[in-house]
Amino acid sequence: MMIKKMLLIVLLLISFVNFSQTYTTYKPERDKIHDLVHTKLKVNFNFAKKQLNGEAWVTAKPHFYATNKFTLDAKAMIIHQVSLNNEKLDYNYDDFKIIIDLPKKYKKDEEFMVYIKYTARPEKVRQKGSVAITDAKGLYFINADGFDKNKPTQIWTQGETEASSCWFPTIDSPNQKTTQEIYMTVPDRFVTLSNGKLVSQTKNGTNRTDYWKMDQKHAPYLFFMGVGEYEIIKDFYKNIPVNYYVEKEYAPYAKAIFGLTPEMMGFFSERLGVEYPWNKYHQIVGRDYVSGAMENTTAVIHGEQAYQTPGQLIDENVQENTIAHELFHHWFGDLVTSESWSNLTLNESFANYSEYLWREHKYGKLDADMHLFENNEAYKNGQSSDKHLVRFNYDDKEDMFDLVSYNKGGAILHMLRNYLGDEAFFLGLKTYLTENKYKAAEVHQLRLIFERITGKDLNWFFNQWYYNAGHPKIDVSYDYNTIQKKVTVNLLQLNVTEFKFPLAIDIYEDGKRNRHNVFVDGNDASFTFPYTKQPTLIQVNADGVLLCEISENKVLSDYIFQLKNAENFAHRREALLEVAKKQEEKNAFNAIANAMSDPSYKIRILALQKIDLINKFSKKYAIQKIMQIANTDEKTLVQATAIETLGKLTDPELTTIFAKGLESKSYSVIGKALVAMYYVDKQLAITKSRELPDAIRKILATPLTRIYIEEKDEKELPFIAKSVLSGMFLTGDDATKAIYQKAFKQISESNNAEAIQNLVDDMVVKGNQYKSFNFDKVVINLMRRMVQDQKTKNTPNKVRNTAIIKEAMAKLL
């Protein structure tokens, strides 16, 4: 499961969760009374009622103890019949579980097959979602009645965590494994996707039955069905089919979006020493999907954010990390599954770290380190430092899907790899996968394998990183002995828990860097190093591997040197932010100007955003350099930022640069060029904005909103309204939030009924979608403000507009 990371952080803040709360309820691995063996399903769909008509043949056996009862999870279903060998069985059903009376006591390894005829009613399901998975009814009908002409009719399922039992009876636990076969009957115009192989397709009038069969065992939460009108773009890894299911509009771009998948399969197979273990790898995009993506075995679903056009892909493929993440789950999560949600790190931390591994392989260590930095910062800013990575005490299983299980866990694997070395680390992963394939596992098994391979005791590492909370917070100081020419680096841990860790310290002397690798084994540690010439800079955690927070006293000259010379991206970034505060000093301004040529494109962007062109130093030189960057930087995102920086000058002499930007293939460049042009030639910018196709206007909603709000353009308010709520709440960019807050106020006080309707319609959708985070209350308060604004402004249409707002509010109350 791939969470939408920025959305996750924002929703955590909205939901007012008490993160320091300690839960005392122990949540163990689910007892295995029975073992699933095989699951056979026959299903068809009632689109009008949003229901599934199903038949299930569930083959199971007692795990150890003999028993004459068989319990299955089955949520909000109508049970029509339960039988075994054509003999009806008695059962009790409470809307959550069905307890079946078997005709005799079955012993260990004695198989039986129960038949259940049922109706699944996902709209009746009563269980909550999570930050990662915003709903949990298992089966989703999208535009089932076809009323919305702008949205296709689709069906898709979401099983994780325990929602597969919303559409078929099963033992809905990650420590179960079963083979499967599914017969799906659908209208003939639809294509289907499920796990395993498509064995046959049988037409029956206007309908068709597709038979999908999976011969390898996997967990019930990984079962999947997808239905809709899709183009299927075919690809291959070796002789394994790799297909991309996309809507017709995006078929020409499917390989540009997903086309690195075969290369990823080859890389991960080679890196792990375990060949991709399944018979296909298909990916489908679902409308209104409740998360980022999901690793259903051989049938991955992505949310519609995966859809991108060439103008977006030239900037970056925002789905690439997710594609790698879900693919890696096919080893960590699908082949070997965490036995309980407490051990979720065995699924999600590995998938998170796969993003680093892929970027390191494809784009180099610098790119991977940029990704790792952002990953770690999201965890540190996520108010989760009091949570254990492996935790058996939590309020709800959905709470495990957080920045600890994902981001922190990935960072911990990076530290473990660094400590053990690549050969031992990847041999350990190969051994873990090989010994536990098609089984469930817990974290101790991973530790024992690494200990067996390396001969090292790793209890200290797992105890502090997996079974404890937090991370080192280190105060660094230096003592120089100029007579003996030695420097002592003092490290004082300010955290309550004592951490032990390897640490890289770089000492820069006479322009040269010397790396010292030490091991910190106490709260108060000191290391002394000789020098020939007084060090220019000492860099602690020089390789950026340790997940920590460091405080130390540095002066401007230290940061200027660090910005130019530090090896690690995070340290250069830290230095840039500090140097940028002192640009009234010439050497600081020049350092920022020089950083616009940094090897890291994200440092170049940050330097462009921070440079102060108002000051007196070398302004002409810096502007010329920015103009060159706007025209020639290899990254279009850097070009776009350069244009944005030049736009702040509102200089008509820069019009040619902005005009060239308007002709770019990059939507980010076009968007920044439009705003920059607006402040030197309003009419040209507005004309160009209205010449854009609707699809591009939607993508460029933020820059266009800025222009139209400045213009107070009443005609464009309906267009702006569709993006206001996302812009205000579901972005981490303060400048963007400010633009949309202004837009909200303008719409709220306007006489434009169409804009008000568009805005409140979106409020209803998102209020319901994120209701578990109290977002419905947020938008209800906004609606009340809109009613008051209509009253205060006394708009000509205030009666109609107020009625529109109140009608929408009623849908949330």
N, C-alpha and C positions, 0 to 999 in steps of 0.2 A: 504494500500500500504506500503510495506516494502522497504525502500531504501537500496542500498549497501553503508554502512556508510563510509567505507574508500574510496571507489570510489567517493562518494559525495564530500569529503573534497579535494581530489586531483583534481577533475574536476573544483571545484570552483576556485582553484588556477590557473589552466590552462586558464580558460575562461576570465580572466582579467575583471571581473565584478566590477563595482564601488559600493561597498556595502553601502557607506554612502549616496548614492543618495536618495533624497526624491521624492516620486511620488505624484502628486497632483490630479490624475484622480480618482474620487470616483467610487468604484466598489460595487454597492449594491447587495442585493438579487435580482434575476431575477423576474420581474413582472409575476404574475400568471394570464394570460389571460384565459387560459384553464387548466383544470386538466386532466391528463391522467387517464384512468380507466383500460384499458386492451390493451395488445399488442399481436397480433398473427402474427407469421412469418412462411413462407415456403421458404426454401433456398436450393440451390445446388451450386456447385463450379466449376468454369472453371479454372483448374490448369494451363493450358497453358498460359492464359492471366492474371492469378492472379486476378480473378474477382469473384463476387458472383451474382448469379441470384436470385432475391428475390421477394416475394409478402408479403405485409404488410397490416394487418387489424388493424387500430388504432382507439380505442374507447376512446372518450373524452367528456367533457362537459365544458361549460363556468364556470369560477371560480366565478364570480359575475355578471359582466356586460354582457348584451345581445350583440351578435356579429354574423356577417355573414362571417367573415374571420377566417381562421384556419392556423396558421403558424407552420411549423415543420422544425427542423434542418435536413439537408440531404446534406452531403458534397461530392462533386465530383462524383455525380451519374448521370446515364442516367435515366430519368423518362419516362417510356413508357405509363403509363396510370394512371389517378386519377379518382375515381368514388365514388358515394354514392348511395346505393340501386340500383346498376346496371346502374345508370345514370352518364355519364361522366361529370366531373367538369372542369371548367376553372382554370388555375393556372399560377403563375409566378415563375420562378426558376432562381436563379443567381449563381448556383454552390455551394451555402452555405445553403440557406433557400428556402423552397417551401411555397409560400403563396397561399392558396386554397380558391376559391370563393365558399362558401356554398350556397345551394339553398334557404336558408331563414335565418333570425336571430334566433339563438338558445338562449334560456334563461338559467339562472342559474339552474344547476342540470338537464338540458335537454340533454340527451346523444345522440350522433350520432357516426356512424362508417364509417371511410373513408378507401377505398381500394386503395393501390398504388402498381403498378408493376414497378420494377426498376432493374437497374444493379449497383452494388457497385463496384467502381474502386479505391481501396485503394492506388494504386501506383500513382494516380493523386491527392491525397490529399495534400493541401498546408496549413499545420499548424505545429508549432514547438512543440518539446517536452520540457522536463525540466531536471534538475539534477536527480530527482527521477525517471522520466519516459523519457527515452532517445529518444523516437519517439512517434508520435501521429497520426498514420494512421488507428488505430482501428482494422483492420483485417490484419493478417500476414500469408503469405504462406511461409513455410520453406522448402527449397529444393523441390520446386513444380514440377520440371521436373525430379527429381530423379538423376540428373547428378552427384552429390556428393555422392559417395558410402559409405563415412564415416559418413553420416548424414541422419537420417530418414526424410521422408516427413511428415510434420505436418501442421496443421492450428490451430491458436489460436487467440483470440481477447483480446484487452486491451481497456476498456472503459473509465477509469479515465484519464483526467478529463472530457472532452467532446468529446470523440472519438467514442462512440457507434454510433453516427449519421454518421459515415463513413461507416457503414454497414447496418443500417436500419434507416428509417425516424422516428424521435421521437422529443419530447421536451427535449433536452439534458441538463438538469439542475438538480442539486442535490435536489432541493425542490419539485421535482415531484416524485410520487410513482405510480407504475402500476403492476398489475399481468401480467403473460405472458404465452405463449405457443409457442414452436418452433418445426417445422418439418424440420429435417436436412437430406438431401439425400447425401450419400457418397458412394464411392466404398466399397464393402462388406468386404474387408480385414481390414478396419479401424474400430476402436471403436470411440464413441463420448461421450462427456460430456457437459452438460449444467445445468442451474439452475433448481431446483425442482426435480420432480420425472420422471423417464423414464417410460412412460405409455405403449408404444408399440414399436415393431420393425417389419417393413414390408419389405420383400425382393422383389426386382424387377429386375430379371436377375442378372447382376453382381453388381448391386447397392442395397442399403438398405436405408430405411427411418426410422429414429429414432424420436419418438415423446416425447418431454420433456415438462412438464407442471408445472407451479409455481402458486400456489393459494394464496400466501401471497404477499402483495405489497412490492416492493423495487424500488430503484432509477434506472433509465435507465443506468447509468454508470456501474452498477453491472451486467448487462446482460453478459453472457459468452457463447462461443462455443469453444470446443477443439476437434480436430480430429487427429488421428494418430494410429500407430500400437503400442499398449500398452498391457502390462500385468496388470490385475486388481487384486490387493491383497485386500482381504475383511477383514474388522474389524467391530467392533460395539461399540457404547456407549449406554448402556441399549438396547432398541429395535431400535435404530437409526443406519442405515448403515453408516459406515465410511470406504471408499475405497481409495486406493492409486494407481494411474495410473502411472506406471513407464515403462521404456524400459526394454526389457527382461533381459538384462545384469545385471540390478539392482534389479530385482524381489526378489532374495534371501535376499536382504538387506533392502527391503522396510519397514518392521516393525521395524528394528533397527533405521531407519531414522525417520519414522513418527509415530512409535508405541506408543509414549506417548500421542498422540492426545486424545484418549478416557479419559485418566486420567485428562488431561487439561480441557476437556469439563465438567467433573464432578466437578473439583475444581472451575472453573469459575462460573458454575451454582450455586454452594453452596455459594461462596463468595459474589456474587451479589444478591442472593436471587431471581434470575430470571432464570428459567430453560432454557436450550438451545432452542431457539424458532423456529427452522427450521426442516424440515423432513429428512434431510441427511447432511453429511459433507464429501465431497470428495475432494481429492487433486491430482493435476496433475503436471507433470514437463514438461516445454516447452523448446525446443531448441531455442537459440538466443533470449531469452526473454528480453524485454526492461527495466526491473527493477528487484528488488529483489523478490517480490511476490505481489499478488493482491487478495483482499478479496471478489472476486465475490461470491455472495450469494450462499452458499452450494456447490460451485465449484471453489475452490481456485487454482490458478496457481502459481507455484514456478519456478524460473530460474534454470538452470542446475547445479548451485553451490550446489543445494540440494543433488545431487547424491554424495554419499560417500560409501566407502568400509570399511570393518572391521578395516583395518589398519589405517584409518583416524578416524573412530568413537571411537576407543579406546582412542584417544587423547581428542577429544571433538566432539560433534555433532554441527557443525557450523550453522546448520539450525534450531536448537531448539528454539532460541529466535524468529525467524521469524515465525515458526509454531504457537507459542503462540500468537504472534502479530496479525497474520491474523485471527486466531480463535476469539480473543477478539473483532475484528471488527464486528463479527456477532451480537454483542450487540451494540457496539459503532461504528456506520458507516452504518451498514446494517439495524438493527432493528430501531434505531434512527439515523437519518442522519443530518449532518450539513446543514442548509438551504442554505448556500452560501459558496464559497471557503474562504471568509473572516473568517468564523467560523470553519475552518478546524480543529482547536484544538479539537473540540468535537469528531472528528474521530481519528486523528493521535496521539494526546497527550495521549489519553486513551490507544490506542493500544501500544504506546511506554511504558506506565507505566505497562501494563500487563506483560511485560517481567520481571520487578522487582517483581511483585506479584507472578508470577510463580516460579521464582528462590528462592524467600523467602520461599515459600511453599515446594518446592521439595528439595532444597539443603541448606536451612538455611539462616539466616540474613547476615552472613559474605559474602556468595557468592552473595547475592542480593546487598549488599553494594559495592562490587567490580564492579558489573555491573553498579550501579548508578554512581560511580566515573567516569568510562570511558565514560558513557553517558554525564555527565556534562562537562568533559574535552573536549569532541568533540564539544559541543556547544560553550564553551569559546574560543576554538581555531578556530572557524568557521567564524570569521569576520561578525557575525550577531547580535551583541549586540545592534545595533541601531534600530532593528525591533520590532514592537509590536507583541504580540502573536495573538491578534485579530486585523487585519488591513484591512481597506476598501480602502486604497490607495496603489496600487501596479501596476507594469507595465503589468504583465501578470499573469493569474490565476496559471500557472505552477510554478511561483516564490514562491507560498505559501508552496510548498513541500520542506521545508528546515529544518535546525537544530533547528530553533525556534519552528516551529509547532510540530516537533517530540521530540527532546531531552529536550529543555527547558520546553516545555509543560508537559512532563512526570515528570520533576523535580518539577514543580509547583504543580502538583497533589500530589506528595509526601509531599510537605510542607503543603498543605491544609489538607491532611489526618492527619499529625502530629498535626496541630493546632486544628482540630475539634475532634480528637479521632476516633478510628476505628468504634465504634458503630454508631456514627452520620454520618461519611463519607460513609460507605457502605449502610446505610439506605438511604442516599441522592441519591446514585447511583441507588438503587433499585427503589426509587420513580420516579426519572428522566426517567428511562427506562420504567416503567409501565405506566406513564402518557403520554409518547410521543411515544409509540410503533407504528411502521409502519407510523411514521410521520417524518417531518423535524423539527429541533430545532435550537435555537441560544444560545449563552453563558449566556445571562441574565436569561434565564429560569433555567439554572443550578444553578446560584447564588440564585435566588428566592426560589428554593426548599431547598437549604442548610439553608437559613435564616429562612424559615418557620419551619424547623425541629429543629434547634438549638436555635432559638430566638436571634441569634447574627446578628449584622450588618456586612456584608461582603463586602460592597462597597469599603472600603479601600484596601482589599486584591485584589479584582478583578481589581480595577482601576490601582494599581501599577504593578500587574503581568500580567494581560490579556490585559489591554488597555494602557499600557505604555511599554517602552523599558528598556533594561539593567538589572543590578543586583547590589547588594551592593558591594562596594569596600571599605574595612574597614582597617583603620590603628589602631593597638592595642598597647596600652602602659599600664604600671603598676606603681602605686604609693604605696609604703609600708610605713606604720606608725608603726615602730617597738616598740614604746612606748605603743600605744593602741592595738598593734597586730592586725592590720587591713590592708587589701590590697584593693586598688581601681583599678578596671579594666576600662580603658578609651577606648571608641569606637568612632572613628571619621570617618564618611562616606566621602569618597573622590569623590563620584559620584555626578553628577548634580542633578538627581532626588533623593528626600528623600524617603527612604524606612522605613516601620515599620515592625517588625517581632519578633516572639519569638526566643529565643536563649538559647542554652545549654552551660554552662560554667563548666568545671571540674577543681577542685582544688585538687592537690595531696599533701597530708600532712602526713609525717611520714609513707610513703608507702601505704596510704589509699586514695581512690578517693571519693570526695564528689561532687555530681552533683547539680548545681544551675540553675534553669530555670528562665530566666528573659524575659522582653518584652522591646524591643528597639523601642522608638517612636519618635526619632529625629535624626538629623545628628550628633549631639554631645551628647553622653550618657555616664554616668559613674555609676558603681555599686560597692558598698563597701561590703566586706565580712570579718568576723572575722577569725582568725586562732590561733591555740595554738603553733604550731611550723612553722617556716618559710616554705612556700610551696616549694616543689621540682619542680613543674611544674603547670602552668595554661594553660588549653586548651580551646580555644574559638571555638564555633561551634563544640562542643565535639561529638555530635551525627552525624555530617556530613549532617544534614537535610537541612540547609540553602544553597541555591545556591548563592555563593558569592566568592569574592577573598579577602584574608586576608594577610596583611603585618605586621610583628612584628619582633623585634630584639631578637633573641635567640642565645645562645652560644652552643658550642659542647656538653657540659654536659647536656643541656636541650634536645637536639635532641637525645642523647644516651638514656636518660630516656624515652623520648617520643616513640622511636622505640621499646623499651621493653614493655611499659606499656599502651600506648594509646589504647582506646577501638576501635576506628574507623579505618578501613582499610586505608582511605585516609591520616590520620595523621601519621600512621606508615610508609606508603610509602614516604610521604614528608620527614620524619626524615631520612629514609634510604638514600635517595638521598643526603641529606646534610652531613650525617656522612661519606658516601663513599668518599667525597672530602678530608677527613682528615685522611686517613688510615696510614699515616706515624706515627700517634700516636697509641700506642698499644691498648688503650681502644676503640678507634674507629674501628680498625681492628677486635677486638674481638666481638664488637657489630654487625658488618656485618656478621661475622662467625656464631654468635648465631641466626641472622635473617634467616639463611638457614633452621632453624627449626620452623619458624613462622607458625601459624595455616593457614594463607592464602597462597595458592600455588603460587599466583602471587607475593607475597613478597619473597617467597623462590626463585622463578625464578629471580627476580630482584637482590636479594643478590648474587646469583651465577654469574650473569652477571657483577656485580660491584666489586666483591671481587678482591683485588690486591694481587696476589700470588707472586709478585716480592719482596714484602717487607720482612723484617727480622723476623716479629713476628709470632710465632706459625704456620709457614708455613706447617710443616709436619702434625700437628694436623688438620689443615684446609683441606689439600689434602685428608687425610684419611676420613674425614667427607664427602667430596664431592664424593669420591669413593663409600662410603656407600649409599649416595643419588642416585648415578647413578644406583645402583643395586636394591634399595629397596623402593624408594619413591612411595607413592600410586598413584601419578599422573605421567603419562608417559611424559607429557610436561616438568615436573621438571627433570625427568631422562635425557631427551634429552639435557636440558640446562646444567646439570652437566657434561655430556659427552663433550659438546662443550667447557666448561670451562677447563676441563682436557686436551682437545685437544690442547689448546693454549700452554701447557707445552712442547709439542712434545717430550714426554718421552717414549721410547720403553718399559719401565717397565709397562706402562699402556695398553699395547696391549691386554691383556686378557679382560680388561673392554670393550674396543672398539669391540673386537671380539664377546663378549656376546651381545653387542648392535646390532650388525649386524644380530643376530638371533631373535631380538625382534619382537613382533606382531605389534608394533607401527611404523608407517612410519616416524614420527618425530624423534624417537630414531634411526632408521636405517639411516636416512639422516645425522644426526649429527655424528653418528658413522663412516659413510663412509668418511666424511671430516676429522675427527680426525685420522682415520686409514691412510688416504692418507699421512699425515705428518710423520708417523712412519714406514709405509710399503706401498709405492706407488703401487707396483704391485698387492698386495692383494686387495687394495681398488678398483683399476681399474678393476681387474678381477671380483670382486663382483658386481660392478656397471653394468657391461655388462651382467651378468647373470640374472639381474632383468627382469621380464616381462615388455613389453612396457607400459602397463597400470600403473605399479608402477613407471617406469622411468618418465612418464609424471607428476605424482604427486610429485616426488622428483626432479623436474627440477632444482630448485635453488641450492641444494647441489651438484648435478651432474654438473651443469654449472660451479660452482666454481672449481671443480676438473678438468674438461676438459679444462677450460680456462688456469688454471695453467700449464697444460700439453701441451698447444698449440696443442690440438688434432684436426687436420683438419677434420678427419672423423666424428666427433661428432658435427660439426658446423650446419648441417641441423637440427639436433635435438634441439640444443640450440636456433636456430633462431626463433622457434615457440613460445618461451617464452620471448624473449628479450623486446618487447614493453611493455608487462604487467609488467615485472620486473622493467623497467626503470621509468614507469609513474604511474602505477596503484597499487602501494604499498606505505605504509607509512614508511617502514623500510629503513633507509639510507644505511645500510650495503648491503642490497639486491640490492638497486639501483646502488651502486658502482660496484657490481659484473656484473650486466647486462650492465652497461655503458662500462665496459671493454670488455664484449662479443660483444656489438654492434661494437666497434672499430675494433675488431679482424675480424668480419664478413665483415665489410665495406671495409677493406683493403685486404680481402682474394681473392683467385682465385676460390672460391667454388661457382659455379653458383647455385647449389641446395640450399645452405644456403641463398644466396642472394634472390632467388625466394621465399623461405619460409618466409623470413623476410618482403619483400615488400608486399607479399600477405596479411600478417597479418596487415601491415600498412594500406592497402586499406580498409580492413574490419573495423578496429577500427577508422580510419580517418572518414569514413562515419557514423559509429555508434555514434560517439561523435562529429559530425560536429557542432552541436549547441554550443559547447564550444570551437570552433576554433581549435579542435584537428587535423583537416585535415591540417591546416597550419603548425602545429608542425611537423607532419610526412612528409609533403612536404619539409620542411627545412632539415629534416634528410636525405631524399632521395637526395637532392642536395649535401649534405655533402658526401654521398656515391659515387655519381658521381665524385666528386672532389678527393676522396680517391683512386678510381680506376685509375684516371688519374695520380695522384701523384705517386702511387706505381707501375704504369705501369705493371699491372698483365698480364700474357699471355692471359687470357680470357677477358680482359678489354672491348673489343668491344661488345662481347655478354653480359657481365654483365651489362654494361652501358645501353644497349638496354632493358634488363629486368627491370632495375630501371626506365627508362624513360617511358616505357609502363605502369608501375604501376602508375607513377606520373600523367600520362595523365588521368587516371580514377578518379583522385581527383581534377584535375584542371578544 
